[in-house]
Amino acid sequence: MTGLLFPPELHILGLYSSPEYVLVISNIFAYIISPRVKVLPRLIQKIAWGPTVKDFIFIPDRKFDYLPGQYMEWTLPHDRPDNRGVRRYFTLASSPTEETLRIGIKFYARGSSFKQSLWSMGRSTPIAAAQLGGDFTLPEDNTRKLVFIAGGIGITPFRSMLKYLVDTNDQRPVTLLYAERDPADLAYDDVLSEATHRLGTRVVYTLARRPSQHADLPGAVRLQQRVTPQLISEEVPDYEDCLFYISGSHTMVESVQDGLRSMGVQEHDIKTDFFPGYA
Ligand SMILES: Cc1cc2nc3c(=O)[nH]c(=O)nc-3n(C[C@H](O)[C@H](O)[C@H](O)COP(=O)(O)OP(=O)(O)OC[C@H]3O[C@@H](n4cnc5c(N)ncnc54)[C@H](O)[C@@H]3O)c2cc1C
């Protein structure tokens, strides 16, 4: 819409198009068409999967509809916010079939004021979630073979989708390739285990080193960190028939996407979701 209104010679109701008008009109339009969901979730549990990955589980103040793989904008007011402010987008790692809302977060040693406040938040800390969005969601055609490729905390949308498939007993053919730098930070082995047993989901972990803590991972382990075309063709020999979902850092998503292109996978068979700010 911004592009359509931008030509400077455009003249509507006595007003000439200018960047300021165009941005105001486009924002009003975006506000009108975007889904109006706002919830005030109450924290009920934190789960530390590893040293830098934590889940936050909430009870929402009301039920609302969302699709597995969608995200929301989370507002956490806190003292002395740094220049990145009090809002962040986080994928809903929960499934719409669950009563609770869940987010899975990657933390850094010298992280933002937002993440520091999130890390230490208690049950009575106010937080709000709004601006539901995202089309990194399951395809309607449930016969498609799916390959999910997660880099680190990029696993969150796949936790949501797999939990949804388990709870609705939707037996789609799925292979999950889950790459993680530090095996101590692997998450969601409970849901991945349910998916392997109840749906026949294939899980392959690609790890820089063998995990010590999670001895019983619900899948095969490959000792190589990067998801390369060779690894994909070995683990998914029928890759030409599959729909690929890639989620993780920008670099990881681009590198896997380039790899798939070099294998001849069509653009419309690759869906991507990268988390800005996640290295
Ligand atoms: C649609 C969408 C979904 C997302 N889903 C998730 C999700 O499920 N889980 C998740 O963890 N993230 C997710 N993200 C990313 C998330 O929104 C944050 O952008 C990201 O986690 C970075 O957070 P942060 O800015 O608080 O920085 P931090 O994570 O605290 O730090 C990020 C990097 O910046 C450095 N840094 C920190 N503070 C500063 C500073 N003041 N100045 C300079 N450098 C600094 C850190 O050392 C680190 O290298 C998602 C993003 C989008 C857009």
The ligand as an ORCA input file, in Angstrom:
! r2SCAN-3c Opt
* xyz 0 1
  C       8.747    -13.160     14.404
  C       9.848    -13.298     15.435
  C       9.841    -14.388     16.294
  C      10.843    -14.517     17.266
  N      10.814    -15.589     18.110
  C      11.786    -15.730     19.038
  C      11.773    -16.837     19.942
  O      10.887    -17.712     19.893
  N      12.767    -16.906     20.872
  C      13.777    -15.960     20.949
  O      14.652    -16.080     21.829
  N      13.812    -14.926     20.087
  C      12.845    -14.772     19.159
  N      12.861    -13.694     18.309
  C      13.960    -12.687     18.435
  C      13.617    -11.710     19.557
  O      12.510    -10.918     19.236
  C      14.805    -10.769     19.877
  O      14.970     -9.865     18.810
  C      16.104    -11.504     20.063
  O      15.920    -12.552     20.986
  C      17.174    -10.520     20.573
  O      16.767    -10.052     21.839
  P      17.363     -8.758     22.520
  O      17.277     -7.601     21.570
  O      16.620     -8.599     23.806
  O      18.910     -9.030     22.729
  P      19.676    -10.178     23.509
  O      19.166    -11.525     23.136
  O      19.739     -9.884     24.950
  O      21.089    -10.017     22.830
  C      21.262    -10.319     21.417
  C      22.656     -9.973     20.991
  O      22.861     -8.572     21.121
  C      23.918     -8.354     22.029
  N      23.442     -7.226     22.860
  C      22.623     -7.323     23.927
  N      22.379     -6.113     24.450
  C      23.049     -5.215     23.687
  C      23.151     -3.783     23.700
  N      22.549     -3.022     24.623
  N      23.897     -3.198     22.724
  C      24.508     -3.948     21.775
  N      24.444     -5.302     21.720
  C      23.730     -5.924     22.666
  C      24.081     -9.620     22.815
  O      25.400     -9.805     23.291
  C      23.724    -10.665     21.800
  O      24.821    -10.960     20.985
  C      11.873    -13.546     17.351
  C      11.873    -12.450     16.488
  C      10.862    -12.320     15.544
  C      10.857    -11.113     14.652
*
